[in-house]
């Protein structure tokens, strides 16, 4: 972790900003996927029972 941070500090803040933005995008896409799968499961549960 510290090695990564020291390596990042050599870069500009823009690089860290881009990493944070990409992380946020991944988290948002994962959350939307989880929500859609949850809706699908709630629709399927009565049929499976």
PDB file of N, CA, C and O in Angstrom:
ATOM      1  N   UNK A   1       0.843  -1.201   0.000  1.00  0.00           N
ATOM      2  CA  UNK A   1       0.000   0.000   0.000  1.00  0.00           C
ATOM      3  C   UNK A   1       0.879   1.253   0.000  1.00  0.00           C
ATOM      4  O   UNK A   1       0.663   2.170  -0.793  1.00  0.00           O
ATOM      5  N   UNK A   2       1.863   1.286   0.887  1.00  0.00           N
ATOM      6  CA  UNK A   2       2.741   2.456   0.945  1.00  0.00           C
ATOM      7  C   UNK A   2       3.566   2.560  -0.330  1.00  0.00           C
ATOM      8  O   UNK A   2       3.812   3.657  -0.833  1.00  0.00           O
ATOM      9  N   UNK A   3       3.993   1.407  -0.849  1.00  0.00           N
ATOM     10  CA  UNK A   3       4.774   1.425  -2.095  1.00  0.00           C
ATOM     11  C   UNK A   3       3.937   1.968  -3.239  1.00  0.00           C
ATOM     12  O   UNK A   3       4.409   2.765  -4.050  1.00  0.00           O
ATOM     13  N   UNK A   4       2.685   1.525  -3.293  1.00  0.00           N
ATOM     14  CA  UNK A   4       1.793   2.024  -4.328  1.00  0.00           C
ATOM     15  C   UNK A   4       1.597   3.533  -4.191  1.00  0.00           C
ATOM     16  O   UNK A   4       1.598   4.269  -5.178  1.00  0.00           O
ATOM     17  N   UNK A   5       1.431   3.975  -2.945  1.00  0.00           N
ATOM     18  CA  UNK A   5       1.183   5.395  -2.721  1.00  0.00           C
ATOM     19  C   UNK A   5       2.393   6.224  -3.134  1.00  0.00           C
ATOM     20  O   UNK A   5       2.245   7.259  -3.783  1.00  0.00           O
ATOM     21  N   UNK A   6       3.610   5.767  -2.754  1.00  0.00           N
ATOM     22  CA  UNK A   6       4.810   6.519  -3.109  1.00  0.00           C
ATOM     23  C   UNK A   6       4.984   6.540  -4.623  1.00  0.00           C
ATOM     24  O   UNK A   6       5.440   7.530  -5.194  1.00  0.00           O
ATOM     25  N   UNK A   7       4.612   5.427  -5.269  1.00  0.00           N
ATOM     26  CA  UNK A   7       4.699   5.380  -6.726  1.00  0.00           C
ATOM     27  C   UNK A   7       3.687   6.341  -7.340  1.00  0.00           C
ATOM     28  O   UNK A   7       3.965   6.979  -8.355  1.00  0.00           O
ATOM     29  N   UNK A   8       2.519   6.440  -6.724  1.00  0.00           N
ATOM     30  CA  UNK A   8       1.484   7.338  -7.236  1.00  0.00           C
ATOM     31  C   UNK A   8       1.885   8.802  -7.022  1.00  0.00           C
ATOM     32  O   UNK A   8       1.619   9.655  -7.870  1.00  0.00           O
ATOM     33  N   UNK A   9       2.513   9.080  -5.904  1.00  0.00           N
ATOM     34  CA  UNK A   9       2.852  10.469  -5.604  1.00  0.00           C
ATOM     35  C   UNK A   9       3.810  11.022  -6.647  1.00  0.00           C
ATOM     36  O   UNK A   9       3.890  12.237  -6.830  1.00  0.00           O
ATOM     37  N   UNK A  10       4.546  10.136  -7.342  1.00  0.00           N
ATOM     38  CA  UNK A  10       5.419  10.611  -8.416  1.00  0.00           C
ATOM     39  C   UNK A  10       4.580  11.145  -9.569  1.00  0.00           C
ATOM     40  O   UNK A  10       4.972  12.096 -10.245  1.00  0.00           O
ATOM     41  N   UNK A  11       3.435  10.535  -9.786  1.00  0.00           N
ATOM     42  CA  UNK A  11       2.542  11.005 -10.848  1.00  0.00           C
ATOM     43  C   UNK A  11       1.852  12.288 -10.409  1.00  0.00           C
ATOM     44  O   UNK A  11       1.952  12.701  -9.254  1.00  0.00           O
ATOM     45  N   UNK A  12       1.153  12.910 -11.349  1.00  0.00           N
ATOM     46  CA  UNK A  12       0.389  14.105 -10.999  1.00  0.00           C
ATOM     47  C   UNK A  12      -0.902  13.703 -10.307  1.00  0.00           C
ATOM     48  O   UNK A  12      -1.263  12.527 -10.281  1.00  0.00           O
ATOM     49  N   UNK A  13      -1.592  14.680  -9.749  1.00  0.00           N
ATOM     50  CA  UNK A  13      -2.866  14.394  -9.084  1.00  0.00           C
ATOM     51  C   UNK A  13      -3.916  13.942 -10.086  1.00  0.00           C
ATOM     52  O   UNK A  13      -4.888  13.284  -9.714  1.00  0.00           O
ATOM     53  N   UNK A  14      -3.726  14.289 -11.349  1.00  0.00           N
ATOM     54  CA  UNK A  14      -4.707  13.910 -12.369  1.00  0.00           C
ATOM     55  C   UNK A  14      -4.787  12.396 -12.484  1.00  0.00           C
ATOM     56  O   UNK A  14      -5.870  11.848 -12.685  1.00  0.00           O
ATOM     57  N   UNK A  15      -3.647  11.708 -12.358  1.00  0.00           N
ATOM     58  CA  UNK A  15      -3.650  10.250 -12.444  1.00  0.00           C
ATOM     59  C   UNK A  15      -4.463   9.640 -11.319  1.00  0.00           C
ATOM     60  O   UNK A  15      -5.257   8.725 -11.542  1.00  0.00           O
ATOM     61  N   UNK A  16      -4.265  10.148 -10.103  1.00  0.00           N
ATOM     62  CA  UNK A  16      -5.027   9.642  -8.959  1.00  0.00           C
ATOM     63  C   UNK A  16      -6.507   9.947  -9.144  1.00  0.00           C
ATOM     64  O   UNK A  16      -7.365   9.125  -8.822  1.00  0.00           O
ATOM     65  N   UNK A  17      -6.798  11.131  -9.663  1.00  0.00           N
ATOM     66  CA  UNK A  17      -8.187  11.511  -9.914  1.00  0.00           C
ATOM     67  C   UNK A  17      -8.833  10.556 -10.908  1.00  0.00           C
ATOM     68  O   UNK A  17      -9.973  10.133 -10.714  1.00  0.00           O
ATOM     69  N   UNK A  18      -8.109  10.214 -11.973  1.00  0.00           N
ATOM     70  CA  UNK A  18      -8.647   9.295 -12.984  1.00  0.00           C
ATOM     71  C   UNK A  18      -8.901   7.931 -12.360  1.00  0.00           C
ATOM     72  O   UNK A  18      -9.910   7.290 -12.656  1.00  0.00           O
ATOM     73  N   UNK A  19      -7.985   7.480 -11.493  1.00  0.00           N
ATOM     74  CA  UNK A  19      -8.181   6.191 -10.825  1.00  0.00           C
ATOM     75  C   UNK A  19      -9.442   6.217  -9.974  1.00  0.00           C
ATOM     76  O   UNK A  19     -10.217   5.260  -9.979  1.00  0.00           O
ATOM     77  N   UNK A  20      -9.650   7.307  -9.243  1.00  0.00           N
ATOM     78  CA  UNK A  20     -10.840   7.411  -8.392  1.00  0.00           C
ATOM     79  C   UNK A  20     -12.107   7.414  -9.236  1.00  0.00           C
ATOM     80  O   UNK A  20     -13.105   6.790  -8.873  1.00  0.00           O
ATOM     81  N   UNK A  21     -12.063   8.116 -10.358  1.00  0.00           N
ATOM     82  CA  UNK A  21     -13.246   8.177 -11.231  1.00  0.00           C
ATOM     83  C   UNK A  21     -13.558   6.802 -11.791  1.00  0.00           C
ATOM     84  O   UNK A  21     -14.720   6.399 -11.842  1.00  0.00           O
ATOM     85  N   UNK A  22     -12.516   6.070 -12.218  1.00  0.00           N
ATOM     86  CA  UNK A  22     -12.752   4.730 -12.768  1.00  0.00           C
ATOM     87  C   UNK A  22     -13.290   3.808 -11.682  1.00  0.00           C
ATOM     88  O   UNK A  22     -14.163   2.981 -11.944  1.00  0.00           O
ATOM     89  N   UNK A  23     -12.770   3.946 -10.460  1.00  0.00           N
ATOM     90  CA  UNK A  23     -13.271   3.129  -9.350  1.00  0.00           C
ATOM     91  C   UNK A  23     -14.739   3.429  -9.086  1.00  0.00           C
ATOM     92  O   UNK A  23     -15.533   2.518  -8.854  1.00  0.00           O
ATOM     93  N   UNK A  24     -15.095   4.705  -9.120  1.00  0.00           N
ATOM     94  CA  UNK A  24     -16.490   5.081  -8.880  1.00  0.00           C
ATOM     95  C   UNK A  24     -17.391   4.515  -9.973  1.00  0.00           C
ATOM     96  O   UNK A  24     -18.503   4.063  -9.699  1.00  0.00           O
ATOM     97  N   UNK A  25     -16.900   4.544 -11.217  1.00  0.00           N
ATOM     98  CA  UNK A  25     -17.705   3.995 -12.318  1.00  0.00           C
ATOM     99  C   UNK A  25     -17.927   2.505 -12.131  1.00  0.00           C
ATOM    100  O   UNK A  25     -19.032   2.006 -12.338  1.00  0.00           O
ATOM    101  N   UNK A  26     -16.875   1.795 -11.737  1.00  0.00           N
ATOM    102  CA  UNK A  26     -17.004   0.348 -11.517  1.00  0.00           C
ATOM    103  C   UNK A  26     -18.004   0.077 -10.399  1.00  0.00           C
ATOM    104  O   UNK A  26     -18.835  -0.824 -10.506  1.00  0.00           O
ATOM    105  N   UNK A  27     -17.918   0.866  -9.320  1.00  0.00           N
ATOM    106  CA  UNK A  27     -18.832   0.660  -8.193  1.00  0.00           C
ATOM    107  C   UNK A  27     -20.277   0.918  -8.624  1.00  0.00           C
ATOM    108  O   UNK A  27     -21.182   0.174  -8.245  1.00  0.00           O
ATOM    109  N   UNK A  28     -20.491   1.963  -9.412  1.00  0.00           N
ATOM    110  CA  UNK A  28     -21.850   2.280  -9.864  1.00  0.00           C
ATOM    111  C   UNK A  28     -22.397   1.184 -10.767  1.00  0.00           C
ATOM    112  O   UNK A  28     -23.559   0.796 -10.640  1.00  0.00           O
ATOM    113  N   UNK A  29     -21.566   0.683 -11.678  1.00  0.00           N
ATOM    114  CA  UNK A  29     -22.041  -0.374 -12.580  1.00  0.00           C
ATOM    115  C   UNK A  29     -22.342  -1.641 -11.797  1.00  0.00           C
ATOM    116  O   UNK A  29     -23.307  -2.346 -12.093  1.00  0.00           O
ATOM    117  N   UNK A  30     -21.510  -1.933 -10.789  1.00  0.00           N
ATOM    118  CA  UNK A  30     -21.759  -3.118  -9.966  1.00  0.00           C
ATOM    119  C   UNK A  30     -23.061  -2.962  -9.196  1.00  0.00           C
ATOM    120  O   UNK A  30     -23.835  -3.912  -9.078  1.00  0.00           O
ATOM    121  N   UNK A  31     -23.306  -1.756  -8.670  1.00  0.00           N
ATOM    122  CA  UNK A  31     -24.522  -1.536  -7.890  1.00  0.00           C
ATOM    123  C   UNK A  31     -25.756  -1.690  -8.778  1.00  0.00           C
ATOM    124  O   UNK A  31     -26.742  -2.304  -8.371  1.00  0.00           O
ATOM    125  N   UNK A  32     -25.702  -1.137  -9.980  1.00  0.00           N
ATOM    126  CA  UNK A  32     -26.859  -1.252 -10.882  1.00  0.00           C
ATOM    127  C   UNK A  32     -27.077  -2.708 -11.268  1.00  0.00           C
ATOM    128  O   UNK A  32     -28.218  -3.156 -11.385  1.00  0.00           O
ATOM    129  N   UNK A  33     -25.986  -3.453 -11.466  1.00  0.00           N
ATOM    130  CA  UNK A  33     -26.119  -4.873 -11.801  1.00  0.00           C
ATOM    131  C   UNK A  33     -26.758  -5.628 -10.657  1.00  0.00           C
ATOM    132  O   UNK A  33     -27.622  -6.479 -10.869  1.00  0.00           O
ATOM    133  N   UNK A  34     -26.331  -5.316  -9.437  1.00  0.00           N
ATOM    134  CA  UNK A  34     -26.898  -6.000  -8.272  1.00  0.00           C
ATOM    135  C   UNK A  34     -28.382  -5.686  -8.140  1.00  0.00           C
ATOM    136  O   UNK A  34     -29.180  -6.570  -7.827  1.00  0.00           O
ATOM    137  N   UNK A  35     -28.751  -4.433  -8.375  1.00  0.00           N
ATOM    138  CA  UNK A  35     -30.161  -4.053  -8.266  1.00  0.00           C
ATOM    139  C   UNK A  35     -30.999  -4.774  -9.313  1.00  0.00           C
ATOM    140  O   UNK A  35     -32.091  -5.254  -9.009  1.00  0.00           O
ATOM    141  N   UNK A  36     -30.495  -4.855 -10.544  1.00  0.00           N
ATOM    142  CA  UNK A  36     -31.263  -5.523 -11.605  1.00  0.00           C
ATOM    143  C   UNK A  36     -31.384  -7.011 -11.315  1.00  0.00           C
ATOM    144  O   UNK A  36     -32.441  -7.603 -11.531  1.00  0.00           O
ATOM    145  N   UNK A  37     -30.302  -7.622 -10.825  1.00  0.00           N
ATOM    146  CA  UNK A  37     -30.371  -9.051 -10.509  1.00  0.00           C
ATOM    147  C   UNK A  37     -31.314  -9.289  -9.333  1.00  0.00           C
ATOM    148  O   UNK A  37     -32.018 -10.298  -9.298  1.00  0.00           O
ATOM    149  N   UNK A  38     -31.333  -8.371  -8.376  1.00  0.00           N
ATOM    150  CA  UNK A  38     -32.246  -8.517  -7.236  1.00  0.00           C
ATOM    151  C   UNK A  38     -33.693  -8.433  -7.715  1.00  0.00           C
ATOM    152  O   UNK A  38     -34.544  -9.192  -7.253  1.00  0.00           O
ATOM    153  N   UNK A  39     -33.976  -7.514  -8.639  1.00  0.00           N
ATOM    154  CA  UNK A  39     -35.335  -7.406  -9.178  1.00  0.00           C
ATOM    155  C   UNK A  39     -35.706  -8.682  -9.923  1.00  0.00           C
ATOM    156  O   UNK A  39     -36.837  -9.159  -9.823  1.00  0.00           O
ATOM    157  N   UNK A  40     -34.754  -9.233 -10.668  1.00  0.00           N
ATOM    158  CA  UNK A  40     -35.016 -10.470 -11.388  1.00  0.00           C
ATOM    159  C   UNK A  40     -35.310 -11.604 -10.416  1.00  0.00           C
ATOM    160  O   UNK A  40     -36.213 -12.408 -10.649  1.00  0.00           O
ATOM    161  N   UNK A  41     -34.539 -11.671  -9.313  1.00  0.00           N
ATOM    162  CA  UNK A  41     -34.758 -12.742  -8.336  1.00  0.00           C
ATOM    163  C   UNK A  41     -36.122 -12.605  -7.669  1.00  0.00           C
ATOM    164  O   UNK A  41     -36.801 -13.607  -7.445  1.00  0.00           O
ATOM    165  N   UNK A  42     -36.531 -11.384  -7.350  1.00  0.00           N
ATOM    166  CA  UNK A  42     -37.844 -11.204  -6.718  1.00  0.00           C
ATOM    167  C   UNK A  42     -38.951 -11.605  -7.685  1.00  0.00           C
ATOM    168  O   UNK A  42     -40.009 -12.071  -7.262  1.00  0.00           O
ATOM    169  N   UNK A  43     -38.708 -11.426  -8.984  1.00  0.00           N
ATOM    170  CA  UNK A  43     -39.709 -11.854  -9.972  1.00  0.00           C
ATOM    171  C   UNK A  43     -39.725 -13.373 -10.101  1.00  0.00           C
ATOM    172  O   UNK A  43     -40.780 -13.966 -10.328  1.00  0.00           O
ATOM    173  N   UNK A  44     -38.555 -14.008  -9.957  1.00  0.00           N
ATOM    174  CA  UNK A  44     -38.463 -15.458 -10.166  1.00  0.00           C
ATOM    175  C   UNK A  44     -38.844 -16.265  -8.938  1.00  0.00           C
ATOM    176  O   UNK A  44     -39.262 -17.417  -9.059  1.00  0.00           O
ATOM    177  N   UNK A  45     -38.706 -15.676  -7.758  1.00  0.00           N
ATOM    178  CA  UNK A  45     -38.921 -16.449  -6.532  1.00  0.00           C
ATOM    179  C   UNK A  45     -40.300 -17.109  -6.455  1.00  0.00           C
ATOM    180  O   UNK A  45     -40.364 -18.286  -6.100  1.00  0.00           O
ATOM    181  N   UNK A  46     -41.403 -16.427  -6.764  1.00  0.00           N
ATOM    182  CA  UNK A  46     -42.716 -17.101  -6.699  1.00  0.00           C
ATOM    183  C   UNK A  46     -42.791 -18.299  -7.640  1.00  0.00           C
ATOM    184  O   UNK A  46     -43.437 -19.297  -7.319  1.00  0.00           O
ATOM    185  N   UNK A  47     -42.141 -18.211  -8.792  1.00  0.00           N
ATOM    186  CA  UNK A  47     -42.173 -19.326  -9.745  1.00  0.00           C
ATOM    187  C   UNK A  47     -41.355 -20.499  -9.235  1.00  0.00           C
ATOM    188  O   UNK A  47     -41.706 -21.655  -9.468  1.00  0.00           O
ATOM    189  N   UNK A  48     -40.258 -20.201  -8.533  1.00  0.00           N
ATOM    190  CA  UNK A  48     -39.392 -21.281  -8.043  1.00  0.00           C
ATOM    191  C   UNK A  48     -39.997 -21.982  -6.842  1.00  0.00           C
ATOM    192  O   UNK A  48     -39.705 -23.152  -6.596  1.00  0.00           O
ATOM    193  N   UNK A  49     -40.833 -21.284  -6.094  1.00  0.00           N
ATOM    194  CA  UNK A  49     -41.400 -21.889  -4.880  1.00  0.00           C
ATOM    195  C   UNK A  49     -42.412 -22.979  -5.214  1.00  0.00           C
ATOM    196  O   UNK A  49     -42.983 -23.589  -4.310  1.00  0.00           O
TER     197      UNK A  49
END
